[in-house]
Amino acid sequence: MLLVRKEAEEDIRQAYEWYEEKHKNLGIAFIDEIESKLIGIAEHPDSYTEVKSGVRRALCNRFPYAIYFQKNTDSIVVIAVLHQRRNPVLWHARKGVEPDG
């Protein structure tokens, strides 16, 4: 089961709005890529690089974003979706917190 934390949903929403403001439908293209990458994560979580004890990172192809997630016994939890130029330490504060819902 793939769970996306509220903070990660907010990351996605903010990026969508930024891209949509820059060019109509670019935000939609961003969402499409994120959704495609989330499917890949759900199907093959171990194929992504472990960046720090238990946290893996999936890089987007078209957009400079990384999806940080943890694979647990019964779920995969997306903890952050961050622009690659942002400090990756931002997701550290989110690591280990139980997902909402």
C-alpha positions as CSV (number, residue, x, y, z in Angstrom):
1,M,0.0,0.0,0.0
2,L,1.3,3.4,-1.0
3,L,0.7,6.3,1.5
4,V,1.5,9.9,0.8
5,R,1.9,12.1,3.8
6,K,0.1,15.4,4.0
7,E,3.4,17.3,3.8
8,A,4.3,15.5,0.6
9,E,0.9,16.2,-0.8
10,E,1.5,19.9,0.0
11,D,4.9,19.7,-1.8
12,I,3.2,18.4,-4.9
13,R,0.4,21.0,-4.7
14,Q,2.9,23.9,-4.4
15,A,5.0,22.6,-7.3
16,Y,1.9,22.1,-9.4
17,E,0.8,25.7,-8.8
18,W,4.2,27.0,-9.6
19,Y,4.4,25.1,-12.9
20,E,0.9,25.9,-13.9
21,E,1.5,29.6,-13.3
22,K,4.6,29.5,-15.6
23,H,2.8,27.7,-18.4
24,K,-0.8,26.4,-18.8
25,N,-0.9,22.6,-18.5
26,L,2.7,22.4,-17.3
27,G,1.4,21.7,-13.8
28,I,-0.7,18.9,-15.2
29,A,2.4,17.4,-16.9
30,F,4.2,17.6,-13.5
31,I,1.3,15.7,-11.8
32,D,1.3,13.1,-14.6
33,E,5.0,12.5,-14.0
34,I,4.7,12.3,-10.2
35,E,1.8,9.8,-10.6
36,S,3.8,7.7,-13.0
37,K,6.8,7.7,-10.6
38,L,4.6,6.8,-7.7
39,I,3.3,3.8,-9.6
40,G,6.9,2.8,-10.2
41,I,7.7,3.2,-6.5
42,A,4.7,1.0,-5.5
43,E,5.7,-1.7,-8.0
44,H,9.5,-1.8,-7.5
45,P,10.5,0.2,-4.3
46,D,13.8,-1.6,-4.0
47,S,15.0,-0.4,-7.4
48,Y,15.5,3.1,-6.1
49,T,18.6,4.4,-4.3
50,E,18.7,4.3,-0.6
51,V,20.0,7.7,0.4
52,K,19.9,7.3,4.2
53,S,19.0,4.4,6.5
54,G,15.6,3.3,5.2
55,V,14.9,6.3,3.0
56,R,14.9,5.9,-0.7
57,R,14.9,8.5,-3.5
58,A,13.2,8.4,-6.9
59,L,14.2,11.1,-9.3
60,C,11.8,12.4,-11.8
61,N,12.8,12.5,-15.5
62,R,11.3,15.7,-16.9
63,F,11.1,17.8,-13.8
64,P,14.0,18.4,-11.3
65,Y,12.2,16.8,-8.4
66,A,12.9,13.9,-6.1
67,I,10.4,11.7,-4.2
68,Y,11.6,10.5,-0.8
69,F,10.0,7.5,0.7
70,Q,10.3,4.7,3.3
71,K,9.5,1.1,2.7
72,N,7.9,-0.5,5.7
73,T,6.7,-4.0,6.3
74,D,3.1,-3.4,5.1
75,S,3.4,0.0,3.3
76,I,5.4,2.5,1.4
77,V,5.3,6.0,2.8
78,V,6.1,9.1,0.7
79,I,7.6,11.6,3.1
80,A,8.6,14.4,0.7
81,V,8.6,15.6,-2.9
82,L,11.3,18.2,-3.2
83,H,13.0,20.2,-5.9
84,Q,16.5,18.8,-6.3
85,R,18.1,22.2,-5.6
86,R,16.5,22.3,-2.2
87,N,18.4,21.1,0.8
88,P,17.7,17.3,1.1
89,V,17.9,17.7,4.9
90,L,14.3,19.1,4.7
91,W,12.9,15.5,4.6
92,H,14.9,14.5,7.7
93,A,12.5,16.2,10.0
94,R,9.7,14.2,8.4
95,K,11.3,10.8,8.6
96,G,9.9,8.5,11.2
97,V,6.6,10.3,11.7
98,E,3.5,8.1,11.2
99,P,1.5,9.0,8.1
100,D,-1.9,10.6,8.4
101,G,-5.0,8.6,7.6
